[in-house]
Amino acid sequence: MEKNNQIHFYKMTGGGNDFVLFDNRENVLPKDYGTLAKKLCSRKFSIGADGLLILENADGSNFRMVYYNADGSRAEMCGNGARCIARFAYALQIAPETMRFLTDAGPLDATVQDETVKLRMGAPKDLKLDFPLKLEEGKEIHISSVNTGVPHVVLLVTDIEKMDVDHLGRTIRYHKQFAPRGTNVNFVARKDPHTLLVRTYERGVESETLACGTGVVASALIGAVKGLVTSPVSCLTRGGETLKIYFTLKSQTHSFSEVYLEGPAQICFVGEVEI
């Protein structure tokens, strides 16, 4: 695997989210994953990606997933990243087609079928609906939020194409109400009772991304609580891919069970990089 400091990497994409991935079961990588993420995920100066995925050994599970954002910050979870690493583990015969692996947000189960991966998500938490957020110049908006492994704000809009996702997303992401760690921000429009259009500003990437797995899950769950959609929900992302979310909603308590995220996960190419 290692020759003259040249280490194999894999470039993967899941619905438009792209990742640099390493198999580090033999501990060939330097310990400072954050610095590695900043170096390798930098677009136009390196491989380029939304984040860095590291596969490690784990007792009692098929493997451990460690995830770092492109800015070098560690994140508890990444939905599309988890689907990609599951596909990777199956392709390299590290795990069977139905597997369990560890993340900072807890254990996850995934099933691989061809290029599609269905991921069972952890239980969502900290659901808050329709609360006000004061912005600059006295402007106020009403938003909802939920943690689907990482924190997400959901803002319902009527014309998603006209939204300045980078500007408003950054404003909400760094708002003092979500300090110190900030939040991801999703702009969501309803297309029909089973379809949402979703654009996401991702914390750690610090811009709009082509897709966000935990973000579309947050959007679908909040849309369901508000009576806009019912399971299964197809979320159309900026990358042109469709991610599907399944769940069971207990409407009286606004609680969810059996939450799944399904969509494509593809290995784009394999290469070597000098570490």
C-alpha positions as CSV (number, residue, x, y, z in Angstrom):
1,M,0.0,0.0,0.0
2,E,2.9,2.3,0.7
3,K,5.9,3.0,-1.5
4,N,8.3,5.9,-1.1
5,N,5.7,7.9,0.8
6,Q,3.2,7.4,-2.0
7,I,-0.1,6.3,-0.5
8,H,-3.2,5.1,-2.3
9,F,-6.3,7.4,-2.1
10,Y,-9.8,7.0,-3.5
11,K,-12.0,9.8,-4.8
12,M,-15.7,9.2,-4.3
13,T,-18.9,11.1,-4.8
14,G,-22.3,10.6,-3.2
15,G,-25.1,12.6,-4.8
16,G,-22.7,15.4,-5.5
17,N,-20.8,15.5,-2.2
18,D,-17.2,14.5,-3.0
19,F,-14.6,13.0,-0.8
20,V,-11.0,11.9,-0.6
21,L,-10.9,8.5,1.2
22,F,-8.0,6.5,2.7
23,D,-7.9,3.0,4.0
24,N,-5.9,3.5,7.2
25,R,-6.2,0.1,8.9
26,E,-2.5,-0.2,8.8
27,N,-1.9,3.3,10.2
28,V,0.1,4.6,7.2
29,L,-1.2,8.2,7.6
30,P,0.1,10.9,9.8
31,K,-2.0,11.5,13.0
32,D,-2.9,15.1,12.1
33,Y,-5.9,14.3,9.9
34,G,-7.1,17.9,10.1
35,T,-4.0,19.3,8.4
36,L,-4.2,16.5,5.8
37,A,-7.8,17.4,5.1
38,K,-7.0,21.1,4.5
39,K,-4.1,20.1,2.2
40,L,-5.8,17.5,0.1
41,C,-9.4,18.9,-0.1
42,S,-8.2,22.3,-1.4
43,R,-9.7,22.7,-4.9
44,K,-7.4,23.8,-7.7
45,F,-4.3,23.3,-5.5
46,S,-4.7,19.6,-4.7
47,I,-7.2,16.7,-5.2
48,G,-10.1,18.7,-4.1
49,A,-13.1,17.6,-2.1
50,D,-15.8,18.5,0.4
51,G,-14.2,16.4,3.0
52,L,-11.7,13.7,4.0
53,L,-12.9,10.1,5.0
54,I,-10.6,7.8,6.9
55,L,-11.4,4.1,7.4
56,E,-9.9,2.6,10.6
57,N,-10.1,-0.7,12.4
58,A,-12.8,-0.9,15.1
59,D,-13.5,-3.7,17.7
60,G,-17.0,-5.1,17.4
61,S,-17.9,-3.4,14.1
62,N,-16.7,-3.8,10.5
63,F,-14.7,-0.5,10.7
64,R,-14.7,3.0,12.0
65,M,-15.4,6.1,9.9
66,V,-13.5,9.3,10.8
67,Y,-14.6,12.5,8.9
68,Y,-12.9,15.8,8.5
69,N,-14.4,18.8,6.7
70,A,-12.4,20.6,4.0
71,D,-11.4,23.3,6.4
72,G,-9.7,20.8,8.7
73,S,-12.4,20.6,11.3
74,R,-13.7,17.3,12.6
75,A,-17.4,16.5,12.1
76,E,-19.4,13.9,14.0
77,M,-21.2,12.6,10.9
78,C,-21.6,13.0,7.2
79,G,-24.5,11.2,5.6
80,N,-23.2,11.0,2.1
81,G,-19.7,10.4,3.4
82,A,-21.1,7.4,5.4
83,R,-22.8,6.0,2.3
84,C,-19.5,6.4,0.3
85,I,-17.4,4.7,2.9
86,A,-19.9,1.9,3.1
87,R,-19.7,1.4,-0.7
88,F,-15.9,1.6,-0.5
89,A,-15.7,-1.0,2.3
90,Y,-17.9,-3.4,0.3
91,A,-15.9,-2.9,-2.9
92,L,-12.6,-3.7,-1.1
93,Q,-14.2,-6.7,0.7
94,I,-13.6,-5.0,4.1
95,A,-17.3,-5.4,5.0
96,P,-20.2,-7.5,3.7
97,E,-23.1,-5.8,1.7
98,T,-25.0,-5.3,5.0
99,M,-22.6,-3.8,7.6
100,R,-22.3,-1.8,10.8
101,F,-19.6,0.8,11.4
102,L,-18.8,3.4,14.0
103,T,-18.9,7.2,13.7
104,D,-18.4,10.0,16.2
105,A,-22.3,10.3,16.2
106,G,-22.7,6.6,17.0
107,P,-22.9,3.3,15.1
108,L,-24.6,3.2,11.7
109,D,-26.0,0.3,9.6
110,A,-25.7,0.3,5.8
111,T,-26.7,-1.9,2.9
112,V,-25.0,-1.8,-0.5
113,Q,-26.7,-2.8,-3.7
114,D,-24.7,-2.1,-6.9
115,E,-24.0,1.7,-6.7
116,T,-26.8,2.4,-4.3
117,V,-26.3,2.6,-0.6
118,K,-29.1,2.7,2.0
119,L,-28.0,4.1,5.3
120,R,-29.9,3.8,8.6
121,M,-29.5,7.1,10.4
122,G,-29.2,7.6,14.1
123,A,-32.2,9.1,15.9
124,P,-32.7,12.8,15.2
125,K,-32.6,15.1,18.2
126,D,-33.1,18.7,19.3
127,L,-36.0,19.4,17.0
128,K,-37.2,23.0,17.1
129,L,-39.9,24.4,14.9
130,D,-40.6,27.9,13.6
131,F,-38.5,30.1,15.9
132,P,-37.4,33.6,15.1
133,L,-33.8,34.6,14.2
134,K,-32.8,38.2,14.1
135,L,-30.5,39.2,11.3
136,E,-28.7,42.5,10.5
137,E,-30.7,45.7,10.1
138,G,-33.6,44.5,12.2
139,K,-34.6,41.8,9.8
140,E,-36.1,38.7,11.3
141,I,-36.8,35.2,9.7
142,H,-38.4,32.1,11.1
143,I,-36.5,28.9,10.9
144,S,-36.6,25.3,12.2
145,S,-33.7,23.1,13.2
146,V,-32.8,19.5,14.0
147,N,-29.7,17.5,14.7
148,T,-29.4,14.5,12.2
149,G,-25.9,13.6,13.3
150,V,-24.7,17.2,12.9
151,P,-26.8,20.4,13.5
152,H,-29.0,21.7,10.6
153,V,-31.2,24.7,10.2
154,V,-34.1,24.4,7.6
155,L,-35.5,27.5,6.0
156,L,-38.6,27.0,3.8
157,V,-38.7,29.2,0.7
158,T,-41.0,29.8,-2.3
159,D,-38.4,30.4,-5.0
160,I,-35.3,28.4,-4.3
161,E,-33.5,29.6,-7.4
162,K,-33.5,33.2,-6.2
163,M,-31.9,32.4,-2.8
164,D,-28.4,33.8,-2.1
165,V,-27.4,30.6,-0.4
166,D,-23.8,31.6,0.2
167,H,-24.6,34.9,1.8
168,L,-27.6,34.1,3.9
169,G,-26.3,30.6,4.7
170,R,-23.1,32.1,6.0
171,T,-25.0,34.6,8.1
172,I,-27.1,31.9,9.8
173,R,-24.1,29.5,10.1
174,Y,-22.1,32.1,12.1
175,H,-25.1,33.5,14.0
176,K,-24.4,33.9,17.7
177,Q,-27.5,31.8,18.5
178,F,-25.6,28.8,17.1
179,A,-22.2,29.6,18.6
180,P,-19.6,28.3,19.1
181,R,-19.7,25.5,16.6
182,G,-22.2,26.9,14.2
183,T,-24.8,25.1,12.0
184,N,-25.4,23.8,8.5
185,V,-28.2,25.7,6.6
186,N,-30.7,24.2,4.2
187,F,-33.0,26.1,1.8
188,V,-36.0,24.0,1.0
189,A,-38.9,24.3,-1.4
190,R,-41.8,21.8,-1.7
191,K,-42.4,20.4,-5.2
192,D,-45.1,17.8,-4.3
193,P,-46.2,15.6,-1.3
194,H,-43.2,13.3,-1.8
195,T,-40.6,15.7,-3.3
196,L,-38.4,18.6,-2.0
197,L,-35.9,20.8,-3.7
198,V,-32.9,21.4,-1.4
199,R,-29.9,23.7,-1.4
200,T,-27.4,23.5,1.4
201,Y,-24.7,25.7,2.9
202,E,-22.3,23.4,4.6
203,R,-20.4,24.2,7.8
204,G,-16.7,23.2,7.3
205,V,-16.9,23.6,3.6
206,E,-18.1,27.2,4.1
207,S,-20.0,27.4,0.8
208,E,-23.0,25.8,-1.0
209,T,-22.3,22.2,-1.8
210,L,-23.9,20.0,-4.5
211,A,-25.6,17.8,-1.9
212,C,-25.6,17.1,1.8
213,G,-26.9,13.8,3.2
214,T,-27.7,14.9,6.8
215,G,-29.1,18.1,5.3
216,V,-31.7,16.4,3.1
217,V,-32.7,14.2,6.0
218,A,-33.2,17.2,8.2
219,S,-35.2,18.9,5.4
220,A,-37.4,15.9,4.9
221,L,-38.1,15.4,8.6
222,I,-39.0,19.0,9.3
223,G,-41.1,19.0,6.1
224,A,-43.0,16.0,7.4
225,V,-43.6,17.5,10.9
226,K,-45.0,20.6,9.2
227,G,-47.3,18.5,7.0
228,L,-45.7,19.3,3.7
229,V,-44.4,15.8,2.8
230,T,-44.8,12.2,3.8
231,S,-42.4,9.2,3.6
232,P,-40.7,8.4,1.3
233,V,-39.3,11.8,0.4
234,S,-37.2,12.4,-2.7
235,C,-34.8,15.4,-2.3
236,L,-33.5,16.9,-5.5
237,T,-30.1,18.4,-4.9
238,R,-27.9,20.9,-6.6
239,G,-25.8,18.2,-8.1
240,G,-28.7,16.9,-10.1
241,E,-28.9,13.7,-8.1
242,T,-32.0,12.5,-6.1
243,L,-31.5,11.3,-2.5
244,K,-34.4,9.4,-0.9
245,I,-35.4,9.5,2.7
246,Y,-37.6,7.0,4.5
247,F,-38.9,7.4,8.1
248,T,-41.7,6.7,10.5
249,L,-43.2,9.8,12.1
250,K,-45.2,9.8,15.4
251,S,-47.1,13.1,14.8
252,Q,-48.3,13.5,18.3
253,T,-44.8,13.6,19.8
254,H,-42.9,14.8,16.7
255,S,-40.6,11.9,17.1
256,F,-39.0,9.7,14.3
257,S,-37.9,6.1,14.0
258,E,-36.6,4.0,11.1
259,V,-34.8,6.9,9.4
260,Y,-33.0,5.9,6.2
261,L,-31.0,7.8,3.6
262,E,-30.6,6.2,0.2
263,G,-28.8,7.2,-2.9
264,P,-25.8,6.7,-5.3
265,A,-22.2,6.3,-4.1
266,Q,-19.5,6.0,-6.7
267,I,-15.7,5.6,-6.8
268,C,-14.6,8.3,-9.3
269,F,-10.9,7.3,-9.5
270,V,-8.0,5.9,-7.6
271,G,-4.6,7.5,-7.3
272,E,-1.5,8.0,-5.2
273,V,-0.4,11.0,-3.2
274,E,2.8,11.8,-1.5
275,I,2.3,12.3,2.2
